């Protein structure tokens, strides 16, 4: 009935057309068909004006008075319930569950759309690659409201067309509620992530089959209860709960209540999907959606943002490592990387927010978005270069970690911790395995900073040369340095074993910059003073501090 009514209006409208105008690389579409759109928790109701250029609604301005909208609204039940599961954490998977169109996805990625309710699930992403996730999606619809031909034919406020703030009007709304429960379990590095993901997937899909015994008790096996203890839950929904579930058991109890929550409070149903009608079919003076952006470009934009999310997760994982918190030089570099990356994401999103509405409104060509994507791929912030730097950071951290694991009984101390030990009155000798090359200037980080100063996205000039990335050889990739570090580690390890019961001797791991001795060195302190630095002290098996020849 709804589609018959809007098509009837379109046939009778003098401006009904679907114009195709060819430019260099763009086909301009001015469609006369309604647009179907996910509401995403936004207050979109029949009669509300909508700007498809920015994917934003216009509150407080309508074509009809409140009385007309209320009296001539056609409302009827539309009952449907659905349950889906997803083990993917990609933006593509999330937007598919919420039935987000390609154009609306682009607007969301550009920061043009502020979501609410269950649609906040779109912003929920893994913060670590060690996290495994499975999502349960429950959806229910209750009624369908639409404007009638009475309203569409009688405009109360025609001056709205001349304001050109909107391109469409909401003519129909499907109401209901949705709920997303994101189940998560973290794994350690030595655990098999695939096994954990499989186990989590099985546990979540069991939820609809669990029965509730007397007094609300859940009937679960001991094995399932044990697995459930390691599973957390995050809830995003359009229904009001006294308390959101945070555990598997709590989520199971909420799931059993979901079918009754909306039925008891049907007036609290929210817009799930809306239909938009072009204002240009009602009046030629109205603003219009001049063109839609190609699916190919939107897909490329989505892939670009997904790559950046992966970079962010990897960076988060590295920042949580023990070595980062102990060695201040590494921490400073990683923080510099994170700061530049965070700023870049905002700059990139602003660039998208600038070109998307302009393209749709006819002020720019699609080439502007092409240029934005090209600038990103040619910049030092492209995913390949970011991941290359992170891979190097991993290698550096893994090297340090292997040393500390080999000397698992030896404490790692920062400069303050080392000074505290040197000042201890009961400690006569301190032998320190010292990393000497952790402090260095990273040219790539400088390149990131310089690029952010250039503001290339505002220029959108495809002919300008971007900043080049300076490549350099890292100290931890030098085989001679690694060989010397292994020698020092072996010497230090044997000496630590021979002197582990000596109360006046303390052995530690620390970092002190010394470019003249790349990699590592063994520093000897006596009575709080640095006595000597050696790349490898002469050692005799079983030597004690009292008879050790330090070589000076």
Phi and psi in degrees as a GROMACS rama.xvg file:
@    title "Ramachandran Plot"
@    xaxis  label "Phi"
@    yaxis  label "Psi"
@TYPE xy
-62.1278  -48.0512  UNK-2
-68.4638  -32.8988  UNK-3
-62.2192  -40.9376  UNK-4
-68.1926  -43.1391  UNK-5
-71.2907  -32.8845  UNK-6
-70.2713  -36.2667  UNK-7
-61.2726  -43.3295  UNK-8
-63.2805  -40.9226  UNK-9
-63.5176  -37.9864  UNK-10
-64.7182  -38.509  UNK-11
-81.9079  -8.74948  UNK-12
-85.0704  132.23  UNK-13
-68.3896  -16.2946  UNK-14
-105.928  18.8207  UNK-15
-70.3892  117.533  UNK-16
-163.825  166.57  UNK-17
-134.772  93.7122  UNK-18
-88.0504  133.053  UNK-19
-114.545  115.299  UNK-20
-119.204  119.785  UNK-21
-88.3357  127.329  UNK-22
-107.387  -162.747  UNK-23
-60.1861  -51.294  UNK-24
-130.674  10.0449  UNK-25
-129.927  138.877  UNK-26
-107.248  126.547  UNK-27
-94.259  125.947  UNK-28
-112.939  130.331  UNK-29
-122.08  91.405  UNK-30
-85.7098  146.515  UNK-31
-99.695  2.91723  UNK-32
-90.0597  152.375  UNK-33
-64.0891  157.139  UNK-34
-109.632  129.766  UNK-35
-94.7991  131.116  UNK-36
-141.626  138.321  UNK-37
-71.9814  135.878  UNK-38
-73.7692  -33.6454  UNK-39
55.3169  41.1926  UNK-40
75.5785  10.1215  UNK-41
-91.597  147.547  UNK-42
-78.1115  73.079  UNK-43
-100.365  115.794  UNK-44
-127.055  159.636  UNK-45
-54.0272  131.535  UNK-46
95.5894  -11.4155  UNK-47
-75.7927  141.694  UNK-48
-85.5374  147.48  UNK-49
-139.048  138.928  UNK-50
-106.736  104.935  UNK-51
-72.951  -13.4231  UNK-52
-69.2541  -39.0955  UNK-53
-108.229  -2.73389  UNK-54
52.4541  51.8362  UNK-55
-133.062  149.935  UNK-56
-96.2784  157.689  UNK-57
-110.29  98.8086  UNK-58
-75.1354  147.929  UNK-59
81.9421  -4.39298  UNK-60
-124.026  125.398  UNK-61
-137.511  168.826  UNK-62
-88.8608  -17.9708  UNK-63
-129.193  158.002  UNK-64
-77.8321  164.472  UNK-65
-60.5669  -38.2563  UNK-66
-63.1634  -44.2794  UNK-67
-63.1055  -42.464  UNK-68
-64.3629  -36.4982  UNK-69
-76.113  -40.4329  UNK-70
-80.2257  -32.4379  UNK-71
-104.3  23.234  UNK-72
-86.0071  129.035  UNK-73
-93.2745  118.317  UNK-74
-126.707  136.771  UNK-75
-150.373  154.559  UNK-76
-65.9507  145.835  UNK-77
-144.928  90.0793  UNK-78
-96.8997  128.291  UNK-79
-160.107  138.407  UNK-80
-129.054  140.335  UNK-81
-144.8  149.398  UNK-82
-136.217  126.123  UNK-83
-132.562  158.643  UNK-84
-127.866  147.484  UNK-85
-144.526  132.084  UNK-86
-103.723  6.02393  UNK-87
-96.1589  142.456  UNK-88
-107.65  11.4631  UNK-89
-73.7517  155.032  UNK-90
-63.7065  -34.8568  UNK-91
-60.9344  -43.1321  UNK-92
-66.1873  -42.6567  UNK-93
-62.8704  -45.9902  UNK-94
-67.7391  -28.7908  UNK-95
-67.3145  -41.5337  UNK-96
-62.6204  -33.8445  UNK-97
-92.2643  3.23051  UNK-98
56.9797  47.5748  UNK-99
-87.1377  128.803  UNK-100
-70.8595  163.821  UNK-101
-60.2511  -43.924  UNK-102
-64.1686  -41.3456  UNK-103
-68.5783  -32.9308  UNK-104
-60.7218  -44.5349  UNK-105
-60.5992  -42.26  UNK-106
-64.5957  -39.2829  UNK-107
-64.2562  -45.1824  UNK-108
-63.8192  -28.6846  UNK-109
-86.1295  3.44304  UNK-110
75.8363  17.5725  UNK-111
-83.8513  -20.3923  UNK-112
-113.094  125.274  UNK-113
-100.376  113.689  UNK-114
-91.8901  163.02  UNK-115
-145.967  173.28  UNK-116
57.1543  -136.011  UNK-117
-63.8505  -24.7597  UNK-118
-69.9557  -10.3996  UNK-119
-62.3607  -15.2955  UNK-120
-56.7559  -29.543  UNK-121
-60.2463  -29.2895  UNK-122
-89.2617  -6.24139  UNK-123
-83.8279  110.796  UNK-124
-129.628  155.008  UNK-125
-63.339  138.808  UNK-126
-95.7203  -7.3226  UNK-127
-145.526  146.977  UNK-128
-73.8753  -9.78299  UNK-129
-86.8076  -0.352938  UNK-130
-92.22  138.451  UNK-131
-113.097  140.274  UNK-132
-137.424  146.378  UNK-133
-137.901  133.384  UNK-134
-111.07  134.493  UNK-135
-105.228  127.306  UNK-136
-116.906  115.368  UNK-137
-109.565  128.524  UNK-138
-134.625  147.697  UNK-139
-149.212  134.315  UNK-140
-112.455  152.371  UNK-141
-125.336  -41.1362  UNK-142
-152.933  162.842  UNK-143
-127.263  120.66  UNK-144
-112.236  139.181  UNK-145
-144.965  151.193  UNK-146
-72.0882  156.783  UNK-147
-105.889  173.376  UNK-148
-62.0892  -22.8843  UNK-149
-60.1196  -46.7068  UNK-150
-70.1848  -45.5591  UNK-151
-62.3648  -27.021  UNK-152
-90.9807  -13.0009  UNK-153
-126.601  97.3205  UNK-154
-87.0021  122.591  UNK-155
-78.331  -38.8427  UNK-156
-123.646  77.1259  UNK-157
-65.9554  -19.7131  UNK-158
-63.5829  -17.1956  UNK-159
-61.1288  -33.8219  UNK-160
-60.7375  -36.5095  UNK-161
-75.1642  -17.6141  UNK-162
-72.0962  -25.8008  UNK-163
57.1752  28.7317  UNK-164
-87.5521  -17.0077  UNK-165
-130.776  155.36  UNK-166
-111.707  -22.2091  UNK-167
-139.759  167.512  UNK-168
-128.674  141.291  UNK-169
-74.582  117.497  UNK-170
-109.231  -12.5113  UNK-171
-154.543  148.191  UNK-172
-139.136  132.773  UNK-173
-100.167  122.721  UNK-174
-102.712  156.093  UNK-175
170.217  -145.838  UNK-176
-157.164  150.161  UNK-177
-132.241  154.951  UNK-178
-143.927  134.925  UNK-179
-117.825  128.776  UNK-180
-117.514  113.784  UNK-181
-97.3532  111.171  UNK-182
-95.1136  135.736  UNK-183
-139.004  143.938  UNK-184
-142.413  133.712  UNK-185
-94.807  146.636  UNK-186
-120.156  150.015  UNK-187
-80.6404  164.272  UNK-188
-63.2232  -29.5083  UNK-189
-89.0884  2.10455  UNK-190
-94.1235  153.115  UNK-191
-81.5828  109.544  UNK-192
-66.3648  -35.274  UNK-193
-63.4444  -39.9954  UNK-194
-63.6957  -41.6668  UNK-195
-65.6503  -41.8065  UNK-196
-63.4568  -41.0594  UNK-197
-64.1191  -42.5468  UNK-198
-64.5134  -41.627  UNK-199
-64.9865  -40.9016  UNK-200
-60.8379  -42.9573  UNK-201
-64.5754  -43.9462  UNK-202
-63.4042  -40.8559  UNK-203
-69.526  -40.6718  UNK-204
-71.6534  -12.4975  UNK-205
-77.0494  -19.6773  UNK-206
-54.3151  -47.1962  UNK-207
-61.9281  -22.1517  UNK-208
-90.9781  -12.114  UNK-209
-69.663  135.472  UNK-210
-100.589  159.146  UNK-211
-110.289  123.607  UNK-212
-82.6047  -172.396  UNK-213
-56.4635  145.435  UNK-214
61.4357  24.4733  UNK-215
81.2597  7.46868  UNK-216
-73.4063  139.844  UNK-217
-88.2976  137.417  UNK-218
-94.2169  101.088  UNK-219
-134.139  150.741  UNK-220
-74.9644  162.944  UNK-221
-62.1412  -37.1255  UNK-222
-64.3861  -42.3585  UNK-223
-66.596  -39.0842  UNK-224
-60.8279  -39.2876  UNK-225
-67.7071  -41.2268  UNK-226
-65.93  -36.8778  UNK-227
-64.7495  -25.8651  UNK-228
-62.6404  -27.1488  UNK-229
-94.7984  3.8173  UNK-230
-106.454  128.646  UNK-231
-106.244  165.336  UNK-232
-138.275  139.13  UNK-233
-120.433  131.465  UNK-234
-110.733  133.057  UNK-235
-129.709  118.344  UNK-236
-151.89  165.714  UNK-237
-98.8805  9.79097  UNK-238
-112.676  150.871  UNK-239
-88.3576  124.667  UNK-240
-116.508  145.842  UNK-241
-62.7546  -34.7923  UNK-242
-152.632  129.155  UNK-243
-70.5921  141.541  UNK-244
-70.2356  142.09  UNK-245
-123.779  -10.7978  UNK-246
-122.075  167.464  UNK-247
-61.899  -44.6967  UNK-248
-64.0346  -43.6588  UNK-249
-63.1557  -39.0716  UNK-250
-65.158  -37.8814  UNK-251
-62.2704  -41.5288  UNK-252
-66.6867  -38.7504  UNK-253
-65.858  -41.2618  UNK-254
-57.061  -41.0813  UNK-255
-64.5487  -25.1093  UNK-256
-91.5587  -17.5555  UNK-257
-54.3542  -44.6598  UNK-258
-60.4559  -27.2981  UNK-259
-91.2834  -19.8011  UNK-260
-62.6696  -45.2827  UNK-261
-75.334  -36.4517  UNK-262
-62.5458  -37.2822  UNK-263
-72.8207  -28.2259  UNK-264
-130.374  61.6089  UNK-265
-62.6473  -24.4153  UNK-266
-69.5486  -14.6285  UNK-267
-90.9872  6.86667  UNK-268
-60.0362  145.106  UNK-269
-115.739  159.649  UNK-270
-62.188  127.758  UNK-271
-102.587  -44.5922  UNK-272
-141.851  144.831  UNK-273
-130.302  158.402  UNK-274
-117.478  132.717  UNK-275
-112.067  137.943  UNK-276
-113.891  132.752  UNK-277
-64.2875  128.724  UNK-278
-66.7583  -25.7612  UNK-279
-65.1949  -18.716  UNK-280
-83.5729  -9.75932  UNK-281
-100.783  -29.4595  UNK-282
-158.753  131.053  UNK-283
-67.5944  -17.6505  UNK-284
-78.1922  -12.9336  UNK-285
-71.5911  152.13  UNK-286
-66.5314  154.26  UNK-287
-137.711  160.316  UNK-288
-81.6914  106.06  UNK-289
-73.4076  -36.9496  UNK-290
-155.739  151.349  UNK-291
-98.0291  147.982  UNK-292
-81.4472  140.897  UNK-293
-62.4771  146.53  UNK-294
-60.9621  -34.6015  UNK-295
-60.0494  -46.4227  UNK-296
-67.8248  -37.9323  UNK-297
-64.9194  -40.8002  UNK-298
-63.2194  -40.9704  UNK-299
-63.9888  -38.9162  UNK-300
-64.6564  -42.5699  UNK-301
-62.6438  -43.4331  UNK-302
-62.1961  -40.8595  UNK-303
-60.6283  -46.8681  UNK-304
-68.2185  -33.8066  UNK-305
-65.1953  -39.7351  UNK-306
-62.8989  -39.5085  UNK-307
-68.1803  -34.8476  UNK-308
-65.0006  -37.2744  UNK-309
-65.189  -41.0022  UNK-310
-59.5161  -43.7943  UNK-311
-62.4657  -41.1252  UNK-312
-63.4789  -44.181  UNK-313
-61.863  -42.1843  UNK-314
-63.3977  -41.1912  UNK-315
-61.1546  -41.7468  UNK-316
-62.2837  -42.3699  UNK-317
-66.1009  -39.6654  UNK-318
-66.7801  -19.0301  UNK-319
-87.813  -7.44885  UNK-320
-69.9076  146.375  UNK-321
-58.551  -41.2221  UNK-322
-60.5493  -32.7442  UNK-323
-65.3018  -41.0051  UNK-324
-73.8872  -23.7408  UNK-325
-87.3972  -43.2761  UNK-326
-96.0344  105.584  UNK-327
-63.8288  -31.4717  UNK-328
-66.0869  -41.8598  UNK-329
-66.6862  -41.7921  UNK-330
-60.625  -40.9101  UNK-331
-65.5116  -41.1034  UNK-332
-66.1173  -43.4803  UNK-333
-65.1653  -37.5495  UNK-334
-67.2527  -38.8609  UNK-335
-62.0447  -42.333  UNK-336
-61.7023  -46.981  UNK-337
-63.1198  -41.8108  UNK-338
-62.9072  -46.9806  UNK-339
-64.0107  -40.6648  UNK-340
-63.3591  -43.0692  UNK-341
-63.5128  -42.55  UNK-342
-64.5563  -41.9992  UNK-343
-62.0831  -41.3051  UNK-344
-58.8343  -40.8292  UNK-345
-67.4266  -40.7263  UNK-346
-63.0959  -43.8189  UNK-347
-64.349  -42.9092  UNK-348
-64.4963  -39.0026  UNK-349
-64.7906  -35.9344  UNK-350
-64.0538  -42.4519  UNK-351
-64.6975  -42.6099  UNK-352
-63.8726  -24.3349  UNK-353
-81.9938  -42.0083  UNK-354
-86.1605  -31.4755  UNK-355
-60.0337  -53.358  UNK-356
-63.4574  -35.0191  UNK-357
-65.7004  -39.2061  UNK-358
-66.2915  -45.8676  UNK-359
-65.7839  -31.7386  UNK-360
-86.7868  -3.07813  UNK-361
90.2775  2.14014  UNK-362
-80.4861  -19.7602  UNK-363
-136.384  159.776  UNK-364
-89.8143  165.696  UNK-365
-59.4471  -23.6635  UNK-366
-57.3802  -27.5755  UNK-367
-62.891  -40.051  UNK-368
-71.2516  -38.6376  UNK-369
-56.4723  -44.6809  UNK-370
-63.9593  -40.2743  UNK-371
-61.092  -44.54  UNK-372
-67.4118  -36.6233  UNK-373
-67.5722  -41.3958  UNK-374
-59.8665  -41.9059  UNK-375
-62.1644  -49.014  UNK-376
-67.0517  -23.7925  UNK-377
-94.4419  -2.41958  UNK-378
-88.983  165.943  UNK-379
-68.2139  -6.78796  UNK-380
-95.583  10.2108  UNK-381
-69.2774  153.346  UNK-382
-59.0313  -36.4577  UNK-383
-62.0678  -45.6936  UNK-384
-70.8737  -39.2464  UNK-385
-61.2256  -45.4937  UNK-386
-69.0826  -32.2236  UNK-387
-62.9036  -43.2441  UNK-388
-65.4452  -41.2704  UNK-389
-66.6152  -35.7156  UNK-390
-63.4628  -39.6565  UNK-391
-64.4295  -41.731  UNK-392
-62.3236  -38.5854  UNK-393
-62.1881  -46.1575  UNK-394
-58.9478  -43.2135  UNK-395
-63.1099  -44.59  UNK-396
-69.1626  -38.1152  UNK-397
-65.6825  -36.5378  UNK-398
-62.3886  -45.8747  UNK-399
-65.6145  -38.6937  UNK-400
-65.2368  -39.0418  UNK-401
-63.4238  -36.686  UNK-402
-64.9325  -46.7247  UNK-403
-68.0405  -33.4497  UNK-404
-69.6313  -36.8167  UNK-405
-64.7905  -35.5329  UNK-406
-107.183  55.4089  UNK-407
-64.9655  -16.1  UNK-408
-94.7301  -2.54552  UNK-409
-96.3299  130.398  UNK-410
-75.548  144.516  UNK-411
-97.9718  127.659  UNK-412
-125.204  142.195  UNK-413
-81.4939  -175.851  UNK-414
-60.8681  -37.8041  UNK-415
-66.4481  -40.8513  UNK-416
-65.1988  -38.0519  UNK-417
-64.2307  -44.9336  UNK-418
-61.6154  -37.2027  UNK-419
-62.3249  -39.9003  UNK-420
-69.8358  -40.9457  UNK-421
-63.4702  -28.456  UNK-422
-87.3463  -5.00279  UNK-423
-69.3906  125.813  UNK-424
-68.1478  -22.1945  UNK-425
-92.8075  0.57823  UNK-426
-108.882  116.889  UNK-427
-90.4886  -40.489  UNK-428
-126.197  131.34  UNK-429
-122.764  123.723  UNK-430
-111.488  121.708  UNK-431
-121.161  119.713  UNK-432
-77.063  110.828  UNK-433
-110.666  124.696  UNK-434
-83.463  122.977  UNK-435
-104.807  -6.27473  UNK-436
-118.679  19.2217  UNK-437
-78.0244  -20.1271  UNK-438
-98.5641  113.391  UNK-439
-159.132  157.863  UNK-440
-85.0387  127.036  UNK-441
-98.7979  110.993  UNK-442
-63.7883  -29.3341  UNK-443
-65.9945  -40.9457  UNK-444
-64.0665  -35.7754  UNK-445
-66.1499  -36.7327  UNK-446
-65.0278  -39.7825  UNK-447
-60.1989  -44.6094  UNK-448
-63.7833  -42.6849  UNK-449
-65.3099  -38.0871  UNK-450
-63.346  -40.1354  UNK-451
-64.6181  -28.5676  UNK-452
-73.2185  -24.0949  UNK-453
-79.0882  -24.8974  UNK-454
53.1924  52.8917  UNK-455
-62.5877  -30.0426  UNK-456
-66.1583  -27.7973  UNK-457
-73.7459  -25.2022  UNK-458
-79.3227  -39.4348  UNK-459
47.1509  44.0854  UNK-460
-106.953  112.481  UNK-461
-72.1395  -8.44499  UNK-462
-98.8815  -9.88665  UNK-463
-81.8655  142.634  UNK-464
-80.2613  131.649  UNK-465
-86.8151  167.799  UNK-466
-61.9795  138.271  UNK-467
-88.6272  153.492  UNK-468
-96.6393  122.965  UNK-469
-80.5608  124.193  UNK-470
-94.4223  142.596  UNK-471
-144.165  158.78  UNK-472
-90.2719  122.57  UNK-473
-77.2587  148.214  UNK-474
-61.2335  -33.7748  UNK-475
-80.482  1.97111  UNK-476
-104.904  3.55819  UNK-477
-87.5789  114.204  UNK-478
-61.4187  -32.7837  UNK-479
-66.9312  -39.8099  UNK-480
-64.8351  -43.3997  UNK-481
-63.2575  -40.7954  UNK-482
-62.4797  -41.7762  UNK-483
-67.0585  -36.9507  UNK-484
-64.6727  -37.9337  UNK-485
-64.6994  -38.8773  UNK-486
-63.5837  -45.8438  UNK-487
-62.293  -39.4674  UNK-488
-62.7955  -42.1749  UNK-489
-64.0016  -43.9587  UNK-490
-63.111  -47.4438  UNK-491
-63.5325  -38.3959  UNK-492
-65.5372  -45.1727  UNK-493
-65.9719  -38.2737  UNK-494
-67.618  -36.8124  UNK-495
-66.1315  -36.4684  UNK-496
-67.6893  -36.0225  UNK-497
-74.8059  -22.0307  UNK-498
-119.963  18.0236  UNK-499
-66.389  -20.1388  UNK-500
-99.261  1.45603  UNK-501
-80.5333  110.742  UNK-502
-69.06  -27.0392  UNK-503
-88.4534  0.139234  UNK-504
-113.079  132.868  UNK-505
-125.736  132.768  UNK-506
-114.724  131.42  UNK-507
-141.527  169.105  UNK-508
-116.935  134.046  UNK-509
-152.416  -174.111  UNK-510
-135.663  124.818  UNK-511
-137.407  123.582  UNK-512
-65.7109  131.84  UNK-513
-154.663  87.2446  UNK-514
-58.554  -22.7427  UNK-515
-73.5123  -18.1636  UNK-516
-126.452  84.5061  UNK-517
-65.7118  143.685  UNK-518
95.6805  -90.4466  UNK-519
-151.262  165.533  UNK-520
-151.532  166.074  UNK-521
-110.762  117.194  UNK-522
-99.0524  132.954  UNK-523
-108.351  124.041  UNK-524
-116.322  132.491  UNK-525
-125.398  125.331  UNK-526
54.2707  39.8485  UNK-527
84.7196  -1.5009  UNK-528
-113.858  143.81  UNK-529
-72.4433  117.018  UNK-530
-93.4513  -40.9012  UNK-531
-161.698  155.691  UNK-532
-123.081  129.44  UNK-533
-131.773  142.705  UNK-534
-76.1098  -20.6019  UNK-535
-170.823  103.323  UNK-536
-72.8274  142.528  UNK-537
-60.4419  137.14  UNK-538
-135.66  139.068  UNK-539
-120.17  132.456  UNK-540
-53.5549  131.171  UNK-541
83.2018  8.98868  UNK-542
-64.4335  140.871  UNK-543
-104.196  166.718  UNK-544
-58.0897  -35.3167  UNK-545
-69.5973  -27.9031  UNK-546
-118.776  14.5151  UNK-547
-79.8178  130.708  UNK-548
-90.8166  106.498  UNK-549
-80.1613  -6.855  UNK-550
83.3351  28.5714  UNK-551
